[in-house]
Amino acid sequence: MFTLAQRTQRIDASGIRRVFDLARSLKNPINLSIGQPDFDVPEAVKAAAIQAIERGDNKYTPTQGIAELRQQLRQGEHARSGREWQDDELIITSGVSGGLFLALLALINEGDEVIIPDPYFVMYKHLVAMFGGVPVYLDTYDSDFGIDPQRLESLLTSRTKLLLLNSPANPTGRVLSSEELQAIAAVCARHQLPVLSDEIYSAFAYVPAPSMSAYYPHTLVLGGYSKSHGMTGWRLGWAAGPSHLIQAMAKVQQYSFVCAPSLTQYASLACPDVNIAPAIATYQAKRDLMVEALGDTFRLAPPQGAFYMWAQPPEPWTGESFAEAAIADGVLIIPGSVFSERKSHFRMCYTVPDDQLRAGCEKLVALAQRGPQ
Ligand code: PMP
């Protein structure tokens, strides 16, 4: 009786789910497939959440989020970009996913083209397509997973609506330098092209990771605490950008999410006081371990940030055949085709204990050398 809307046909849920289906039959696999940190919410943040519940701060908050947190986040964004953010230029969202949803719903008209650097975070193309937009992929494989300004310029048409940026990036770990951001900004300024910059991994950077908003005023920055504070289930993100866009996103939020979860908002007030440097250093060491263990066998993208490794197996493997064989061998990795229009690579996430990382790497190297059966 229920006839589904066409927009549900424009997206598919396969990809990562297929890996999980395959994994279900395995006993104690080494899981390098999950894109989240392995540390728990810091004690001070948990305590702040408990206090908020007990205090009775359990009701709806203003649509755009509680004023104290908005102010704190504006200061945080100021520290990253040098820009003075006004009160109506920031909204608290249900994770960065919520911010992506609100922004793209508020911006995309049927047929609008959105430039998505490839490889990409999987949600981008599906949200763009769901809202009637057309993803236009900007291949980054032969520009070291950075963005070639000329290639960007060559993709622009009268229908181009937006450029999506993600640095540090999922799935490559690539960080765009200030010079690279400025070169991108120059192209965007010439063509009056706004930028949506997903900076959720800004805390996980092993080289300086500047914000696009420092170089280009027509930027909507998305940030969040899911990854930096191990709060993926708590759904806290924010968006900072031009007031008219933030207000349109607030309007959409009013009739959808209503507000980000109240207790998470109050708890997040404690986030800036937590020293996450040791956790970041731990991940940097894991990154080094992976590069050391895999660098001679696989072609690795420059792993400068986030907590992913994007790797190409030696021929005749493809990313797909290799992922399938690795999963059968008990190491869960994700075929690159989930994140790309190409099928050459696969993604690993290194937020697991070192002994598992080592064991996983050993298995992957042995498999790569053995070749497809
Ligand atoms: N952007 C990127 C690049 C991500 O990798 C993720 C999570 N995998 C998100 C956004 C969504 O994060 P959140 O939990 O804040 O919705």
Residues whose N, C-alpha, C, O or C-beta is under 5 A from the ligand:
A	BS01	PMP	G35 S94 G95 V96 S97 G98 F121 N170 D198 I200 G224 S226 T232 L236 G237
